[in-house]
Amino acid sequence: MFKKLDPLLHSELRLAVMSVLIGVKEADFNFIKEQTQATAGNLSVQLDKLAQAGYIQVEKGFAGKKPRTLCRVTPQGIQAFSDYVECLKGYIQH
């Protein structure tokens, strides 16, 4: 029997965001946007969804006078991502 994939992570952009954040301590909005090739509006919406689920932490502030948004994956997000990858492995092995 196949395990159910986390619908939050099954979205292409949200999965890409989590993949980027898993590999770094933190990343700013522009870096994530560049890595995922997402539009600013779509990325903003997806970051909000991940933050509401507790998968990432979003910190808004300033770098000098420019606004800056930093994102970090949370322990809950790391576990969800790990579980998602394990589920995918189960699909591949069957």
C-alpha positions as CSV (number, residue, x, y, z in Angstrom):
1,M,0.0,0.0,0.0
2,F,1.3,3.4,-0.9
3,K,1.6,6.0,1.8
4,K,-0.2,9.3,1.2
5,L,2.1,12.1,0.0
6,D,2.0,15.3,1.9
7,P,-0.2,17.5,-0.3
8,L,1.5,20.7,1.0
9,L,4.9,19.4,-0.3
10,H,3.5,17.8,-3.4
11,S,3.2,21.2,-5.0
12,E,6.1,21.8,-7.5
13,L,7.0,25.2,-6.2
14,R,6.6,24.4,-2.5
15,L,8.8,21.3,-2.9
16,A,11.4,23.4,-4.8
17,V,11.4,25.9,-2.0
18,M,11.9,23.2,0.7
19,S,14.6,21.6,-1.4
20,V,16.5,24.9,-1.5
21,L,16.1,25.6,2.2
22,I,17.1,22.1,3.3
23,G,20.5,22.7,1.8
24,V,21.2,26.1,3.4
25,K,21.0,27.6,6.9
26,E,18.8,30.4,5.6
27,A,18.0,32.1,2.3
28,D,16.6,35.4,1.3
29,F,13.5,35.8,-0.9
30,N,15.5,36.9,-4.0
31,F,17.8,33.8,-3.8
32,I,14.8,31.5,-3.5
33,K,13.0,33.3,-6.3
34,E,16.1,33.0,-8.5
35,Q,16.6,29.3,-7.7
36,T,13.0,28.3,-8.2
37,Q,12.4,30.7,-11.2
38,A,9.0,31.6,-9.6
39,T,7.3,35.0,-9.8
40,A,7.4,37.1,-6.8
41,G,3.7,37.0,-6.2
42,N,3.5,33.2,-6.5
43,L,6.5,32.6,-4.3
44,S,5.1,34.9,-1.6
45,V,1.9,33.0,-1.5
46,Q,3.7,29.6,-1.3
47,L,6.1,30.9,1.4
48,D,3.0,31.9,3.4
49,K,1.5,28.5,3.1
50,L,4.7,26.8,4.2
51,A,5.1,29.2,7.1
52,Q,1.4,28.6,8.2
53,A,2.1,24.9,8.2
54,G,5.1,25.4,10.5
55,Y,7.5,24.1,7.8
56,I,9.5,27.3,7.5
57,Q,10.2,30.4,9.5
58,V,9.9,33.8,7.7
59,E,11.7,36.8,9.1
60,K,11.1,40.2,7.6
61,G,13.5,43.0,8.2
62,F,15.8,45.4,6.4
63,A,19.3,45.3,4.9
64,G,20.1,48.9,5.1
65,K,17.1,50.7,3.7
66,K,16.0,47.8,1.5
67,P,13.3,45.3,2.8
68,R,14.6,41.8,3.2
69,T,12.8,38.5,3.8
70,L,14.8,35.6,5.2
71,C,13.5,32.0,5.3
72,R,14.7,29.0,7.3
73,V,13.4,25.5,7.4
74,T,12.1,24.5,10.8
75,P,12.6,21.1,12.6
76,Q,9.0,20.3,11.7
77,G,9.7,21.2,8.0
78,I,12.9,19.0,8.0
79,Q,10.8,16.1,9.3
80,A,8.0,16.7,6.8
81,F,10.5,16.8,3.9
82,S,12.3,13.7,5.1
83,D,8.9,11.8,5.4
84,Y,8.0,13.0,1.9
85,V,11.2,11.7,0.4
86,E,10.7,8.4,2.2
87,C,7.2,8.1,0.8
88,L,8.6,8.8,-2.7
89,K,11.2,6.1,-2.2
90,G,8.3,3.7,-1.4
91,Y,6.6,4.6,-4.7
92,I,9.8,4.0,-6.6
93,Q,10.5,0.6,-5.0
94,H,7.1,-0.8,-5.9
